[in-house]
Amino acid sequence: MSQPGPFGQQRPQIIIVNLVPAALTVLGLLALYNFFGLVRGPLLVIVLATLLAAAINPIVIWLEERLNIARGLAAGLTVLLALTVIIGTSVLVLPLLISQLVNFFTGLSFDLDLLEDRFDTWLERFPFLQPLIEDDILAQVGEQAVGIASGALSQTLSVTASLLTSFAFAVIALILILFTLARPGPLVQGLLGAIPQGYRQRTKNVAERVLQQLGAWGRSVLLVMLIVGVVMGLGLYLLGVENWLLYGVLAALGELIPNIGPILAVLPPVLFTLAEDPDKALWVALLALVVQQLESHVLTPFVLGGAAHMHPVSVTVGVLIFGSVFGVIGAFLTVPFMIILKAVYEEFYLAGQRQVSEQEALEVVGEHSESGK
């Protein structure tokens, strides 16, 4: 409200705004971003250990209740069974996979040259596309890809260090999984004990919901990865595609990045088969389309079953944001982070708000529900 001046005129009221909380919030977010960048590797190990522990916890409970054995022994047997499956699969698959990986990098330059030649032929056949495409774009991409591959193969010491680091992280993850499954009580007790009494029940609800959804999502993703990888790899093998196992593993790994990963994973087999045999590339593209439809209409609704209870648009936006800021690790961690954020938001904020009806939501986009007609 304006105040009267000495001669009766109105002078504007001066409002002082305290910007300290906003500045501290910005500084806190920047510090959190820098901290995440420094601990991306260990954080990934912790998240993976938590996901795997939550995913196989039902097996531990089943062994504990059905066989009437101690939880620690049930946890040890479960981890030992998982390790046996992983090691056995690696012994059977890893030699062929390494051979195909070496073959892929060895022929990368030649395949890119063939692909560039076919690309130039198509541009000559359809000249109206030439203004839309930068000259020698494939050559530039090829040079970068070959440079990355050559550098990766030549840096033996760096690769060895990376392998040792990965092995160390795997051992740490195994220890975390084993101790988390064997004695989860003290961990949960310590977490709840650090929360003020008034918020303890809500925190307990959030923890139960997060662990349940993380476990369901982790089990579902592992099953989808297995199915997609096997179907894609077997299909490529029957089509006579080189490096079929490598592309099958790539298709399985693509499932780790929701919505975007599966699309990116099918590009290498289609493009590199296109360079050598365009007719076969058509069948590879058709196989990829069939696998995508299988995933979208069968695996996602019935296997995943909305395990994370999130809209695909929200997940895709999260992947783009986390992936842009934190790279591939951020894209992979999108769903676990969003599960935690969604549970905290709904339990601590949304629970006390009036729920928005479907009719109100549809009115925003200019539609009306059947009940509102």
C-alpha positions in Angstrom: 0.0 0.0 0.0 1.3 3.5 -0.9 2.1 6.0 2.0 1.2 9.7 1.8 4.1 12.1 1.2 4.8 15.4 3.0 2.7 17.3 0.5 -0.2 14.8 0.3 1.2 12.9 -2.8 1.3 9.1 -2.7 4.7 7.4 -2.7 5.3 3.7 -3.4 5.8 1.4 -0.5 9.3 -0.3 -0.5 9.2 -4.1 -0.1 12.4 -5.8 1.0 12.7 -9.3 -0.3 15.0 -11.7 1.5 16.9 -13.5 -1.3 19.2 -15.5 1.1 17.0 -18.7 1.1 16.8 -18.6 -2.7 20.6 -18.1 -3.1 21.3 -20.9 -0.6 19.0 -23.2 -2.4 20.7 -22.5 -5.7 24.1 -23.0 -4.1 22.9 -26.3 -2.5 21.7 -27.6 -5.9 25.0 -26.7 -7.5 26.9 -28.4 -4.7 24.7 -31.5 -5.1 25.3 -31.5 -8.8 29.1 -31.4 -8.4 28.9 -34.0 -5.6 26.9 -36.3 -7.9 29.5 -35.9 -10.6 32.3 -36.9 -8.3 30.5 -40.0 -6.9 28.7 -41.3 -10.0 30.6 -44.6 -10.0 30.1 -45.5 -6.3 26.5 -44.2 -6.5 25.8 -46.5 -9.4 27.2 -49.4 -7.4 24.9 -48.6 -4.4 21.8 -48.2 -6.6 22.6 -51.5 -8.5 23.1 -53.3 -5.2 19.9 -51.9 -3.8 18.0 -52.9 -6.9 19.4 -56.4 -7.0 18.8 -56.9 -3.3 15.2 -55.7 -3.6 14.7 -57.9 -6.6 15.9 -61.1 -5.1 14.6 -60.4 -1.6 11.4 -62.5 -2.2 13.6 -65.5 -2.9 15.4 -65.1 0.4 12.0 -64.8 2.2 10.7 -67.9 0.4 13.8 -69.9 1.5 13.5 -68.6 5.0 9.9 -69.4 5.4 9.6 -72.7 3.4 12.9 -74.3 4.4 12.9 -72.8 7.9 16.5 -71.7 7.7 18.2 -68.6 9.1 17.9 -65.4 7.0 21.7 -65.1 6.7 22.0 -68.6 5.2 19.0 -68.0 2.9 20.7 -64.8 1.7 24.0 -66.6 1.1 22.3 -69.4 -0.9 20.4 -66.9 -3.0 23.5 -64.9 -3.9 25.5 -68.1 -4.5 22.7 -69.3 -6.9 22.7 -65.9 -8.8 26.6 -66.0 -9.0 26.5 -69.5 -10.4 24.0 -68.5 -13.1 26.0 -65.4 -14.0 29.4 -67.2 -14.1 28.1 -70.1 -16.0 26.5 -67.9 -18.6 29.7 -65.8 -18.9 31.8 -68.9 -19.4 29.6 -70.0 -22.3 29.0 -66.6 -23.9 31.9 -64.4 -23.2 34.5 -66.0 -25.6 32.2 -65.7 -28.6 31.1 -62.2 -27.5 34.7 -60.9 -27.3 35.4 -62.5 -30.7 32.5 -60.7 -32.2 33.4 -57.4 -30.5 36.9 -57.6 -32.0 35.4 -58.4 -35.4 33.0 -55.5 -35.1 35.8 -52.9 -34.4 38.1 -54.5 -37.0 35.5 -54.1 -39.8 34.1 -50.8 -38.5 36.0 -48.6 -41.0 35.2 -50.8 -44.0 31.5 -51.0 -43.1 31.3 -47.2 -42.7 32.9 -46.7 -46.1 30.3 -49.1 -47.7 27.5 -47.3 -45.9 28.7 -44.0 -47.1 28.9 -45.2 -50.7 25.3 -46.5 -50.5 24.2 -43.3 -48.9 25.8 -41.2 -51.7 24.1 -43.5 -54.3 20.7 -42.8 -52.7 21.4 -39.1 -52.7 22.1 -39.2 -56.4 18.8 -41.0 -57.0 16.9 -38.5 -54.8 18.6 -35.2 -55.3 16.0 -33.2 -53.5 17.4 -34.6 -50.2 20.9 -33.2 -50.8 20.2 -29.7 -49.4 18.8 -31.2 -46.2 21.9 -33.2 -45.4 25.4 -31.9 -44.7 28.2 -33.0 -47.1 30.3 -36.0 -45.9 28.3 -36.4 -42.7 28.9 -40.1 -42.7 32.6 -39.6 -43.3 32.8 -37.3 -40.3 30.8 -39.7 -38.1 33.0 -42.6 -39.4 36.2 -40.8 -38.6 35.0 -40.1 -35.1 33.9 -43.7 -34.5 37.1 -45.1 -35.8 39.1 -42.7 -33.7 37.2 -43.7 -30.6 37.5 -47.4 -31.3 41.2 -47.1 -32.1 41.9 -45.1 -29.0 40.0 -47.6 -26.9 41.8 -50.5 -28.3 45.3 -48.9 -28.1 45.0 -47.8 -24.5 45.8 -51.1 -22.9 46.7 -49.8 -19.5 43.6 -47.7 -19.3 41.4 -50.6 -20.3 43.1 -52.8 -17.7 42.6 -50.2 -15.1 38.9 -49.9 -16.0 38.5 -53.7 -15.8 40.2 -53.7 -12.4 37.9 -50.9 -11.2 34.8 -52.6 -12.6 35.9 -55.9 -10.8 36.4 -54.0 -7.6 33.0 -52.3 -7.9 31.4 -55.7 -8.6 33.0 -57.2 -5.5 31.8 -54.2 -3.4 28.3 -54.6 -4.9 28.3 -58.3 -4.0 29.3 -57.5 -0.4 26.6 -54.8 -0.2 23.9 -57.2 -1.6 24.9 -60.0 0.8 25.0 -57.9 4.0 21.8 -56.0 3.0 19.9 -59.3 2.4 21.3 -61.0 5.5 20.6 -58.2 8.0 18.3 -55.5 6.6 16.8 -54.8 10.1 19.5 -52.5 11.5 19.7 -50.5 8.2 16.0 -49.8 8.3 16.1 -49.2 12.1 18.9 -46.6 11.6 17.0 -44.9 8.8 13.8 -44.6 10.7 15.6 -43.6 13.9 17.1 -40.6 12.1 13.7 -39.3 11.2 11.7 -37.0 13.7 8.9 -38.9 15.4 6.2 -36.9 13.6 7.4 -38.0 10.1 8.5 -41.5 11.0 5.3 -43.3 9.9 5.2 -41.5 6.6 8.9 -42.3 6.0 8.2 -45.9 6.8 5.4 -45.9 4.2 7.7 -44.3 1.6 10.5 -46.9 2.3 8.0 -49.8 2.0 6.6 -48.4 -1.3 10.1 -47.6 -2.8 11.5 -51.0 -2.0 8.5 -52.8 -3.3 8.5 -50.8 -6.6 12.2 -51.0 -7.0 12.1 -54.8 -6.6 9.2 -55.2 -9.0 10.8 -52.9 -11.5 14.2 -54.6 -11.2 12.8 -58.1 -11.7 10.7 -57.0 -14.6 13.6 -55.2 -16.4 15.9 -58.3 -16.0 13.2 -60.6 -17.5 12.5 -58.2 -20.3 16.2 -57.8 -21.0 16.6 -61.6 -21.2 13.6 -62.1 -23.5 14.5 -59.2 -25.9 18.2 -60.2 -26.0 17.5 -63.8 -26.7 14.8 -63.1 -29.3 16.8 -60.5 -31.1 20.1 -62.5 -31.0 18.4 -65.7 -32.2 16.5 -63.9 -35.0 19.8 -62.3 -36.2 21.5 -65.7 -36.1 18.8 -67.3 -38.2 19.1 -64.4 -40.7 22.8 -65.0 -41.0 23.9 -61.6 -39.6 27.5 -61.2 -38.5 28.0 -60.4 -34.8 24.5 -61.6 -33.9 25.4 -62.2 -30.3 26.9 -58.8 -29.9 23.7 -57.2 -31.3 21.6 -59.4 -29.1 23.5 -58.3 -26.0 23.2 -54.6 -27.2 19.4 -55.1 -27.5 19.2 -56.4 -24.0 21.4 -53.6 -22.6 19.2 -51.1 -24.4 16.3 -52.0 -22.1 18.2 -50.4 -19.2 17.4 -46.9 -20.7 13.6 -46.7 -20.9 11.8 -45.8 -24.1 14.9 -44.4 -25.9 17.4 -47.2 -25.3 15.6 -49.9 -27.2 15.3 -47.7 -30.3 19.0 -46.8 -30.2 20.0 -50.4 -29.7 18.5 -51.6 -33.0 20.3 -49.0 -35.2 23.7 -50.7 -35.3 22.5 -54.1 -36.7 20.2 -52.4 -39.2 22.8 -49.9 -40.5 25.8 -52.2 -40.7 23.7 -55.0 -42.3 22.5 -52.3 -44.8 26.1 -51.6 -45.7 26.8 -55.2 -46.7 23.4 -56.5 -47.9 20.4 -54.1 -48.3 18.0 -57.0 -48.8 19.0 -58.6 -45.6 18.9 -55.2 -43.8 15.2 -55.1 -44.7 14.6 -58.4 -42.8 16.7 -57.1 -39.9 14.6 -54.0 -39.7 11.4 -56.1 -39.8 12.8 -58.3 -37.0 13.6 -55.2 -35.0 10.0 -53.9 -35.6 8.5 -57.3 -34.5 10.7 -57.3 -31.3 9.6 -53.7 -30.6 5.9 -54.6 -31.0 6.4 -57.7 -28.8 7.9 -55.5 -26.1 5.3 -52.7 -26.4 2.2 -54.8 -26.5 3.2 -58.0 -24.6 6.2 -57.5 -22.4 5.5 -54.0 -21.1 1.8 -54.5 -20.2 2.1 -58.1 -18.8 5.7 -58.4 -17.6 6.4 -54.9 -16.4 2.8 -54.4 -15.6 3.3 -50.7 -14.6 5.8 -51.8 -12.0 7.0 -48.2 -11.6 3.5 -46.7 -12.1 4.7 -43.9 -14.2 3.5 -42.3 -17.5 5.8 -43.0 -20.5 6.1 -39.3 -21.2 7.3 -38.6 -17.6 9.9 -41.4 -17.9 11.1 -40.2 -21.3 11.5 -36.6 -20.1 13.4 -37.9 -17.1 15.7 -39.9 -19.3 16.4 -36.9 -21.5 17.1 -34.6 -18.5 19.1 -37.0 -16.3 20.9 -38.3 -19.4 21.8 -34.8 -20.6 23.2 -33.8 -17.2 24.8 -37.1 -16.0 25.3 -39.1 -19.1 24.5 -42.8 -19.6 24.6 -43.5 -15.9 22.0 -40.7 -15.3 19.7 -42.2 -18.0 19.9 -45.6 -16.4 19.2 -44.2 -12.9 16.2 -42.3 -14.1 13.5 -44.8 -13.1 15.0 -45.5 -9.6 15.3 -41.8 -8.8 11.8 -41.1 -10.1 10.4 -43.9 -8.0 11.9 -42.3 -4.9 10.9 -38.8 -5.8 7.3 -39.9 -6.7 6.9 -41.8 -3.4 8.2 -38.8 -1.3 6.1 -36.3 -3.3 2.9 -38.3 -3.0 3.3 -39.2 0.7 4.5 -35.9 2.1 2.7 -33.4 -0.2 0.0 -34.9 -2.4 -1.6 -36.9 0.4 -2.9 -33.7 2.0 -4.2 -32.2 -1.2 -7.6 -32.6 -3.0 -7.2 -35.1 -5.8 -7.7 -33.7 -9.3 -10.6 -35.5 -11.1 -10.2 -37.1 -14.5 -12.8 -34.6 -15.9 -10.8 -31.6 -14.7 -7.7 -33.0 -16.4 -9.5 -33.7 -19.6 -11.0 -30.1 -19.6 -7.4 -28.7 -19.8 -6.9 -30.4 -23.2 -10.4 -29.6 -24.4 -11.9 -33.0 -23.9 -14.7 -34.4 -21.7 -15.0 -37.8 -20.0 -18.0 -40.0 -20.8 -19.5 -39.3 -17.3 -19.3 -35.6 -17.9 -21.2 -35.6 -21.2 
